[in-house]
Amino acid sequence: MKIRVDRDLCEANAVCTGIAPDLFEVDEDDVLHVLDASPPEAMRPQVERAVARCPRAALSIED
């Protein structure tokens, strides 16, 4: 599994950071960073929730 961020869509709303703080971080410049782009499979439920709740649909999962 690999997490993808569409930088053209992402507004760094930080919804994903609330769901998976070990995987996502928004810096002081309001830029989203994926802390682990290839997380373990055990984290899939968190990643799927973050993808589903992204208000701009900027996140996706590539298998």
N, C-alpha and C positions, 0 to 999 in steps of 0.2 A: 504494500500500500504506500502511495506517495501523495502528499498533500500539495495541491496546486492553488496558487492565488492569482487571480486575474487583477493585475495592478491597475488596469484601466477602470475597473469597477469598484475596487476596494476603497472605502472611505474611512477605514480604521475606526469603525464604530465600537469596537472592542467587545462585541457580543461573544465572539469566539474565545476571548481571554477569560471571560466569566465561566464558560463551559469547560474549557481545557487550558488552564493557566500554565500547565507544564509544556504545552505545545505552541502557544501563541503569546505574543507580547506586543504592545503598542508603545513605541518610544516617545520621548519628549517632543519629537517633531511630528507626532501623529502618523507614524509609519508602522504598518504591521510587519512583524517579523515572525516567521515560522521557526521555532526553536528546534524542532526535530521533524524534518520533512518526510522522513520514513520511519514513523513510530512503530512500535511492536503491535502485532495483531490484537493483543489484549486491549489496546486503546481504541479500537475501531468504533465502539459505541459512542465514545466521547467525540471522536472526529466526525462521525455521521451526524450527531446532534449539532455540532458547530456548523457543518455544511448546511444542514437544513434550516438553521436559525439565522444564517447570515442575511442581513436585511438587503444587501445588494447582490446576493447570489454570486459573490466573488470567489468563494471557496469550492473546490471540487476534490474528489478522490480518484486517483488513477491506480488501478490494480495491475 
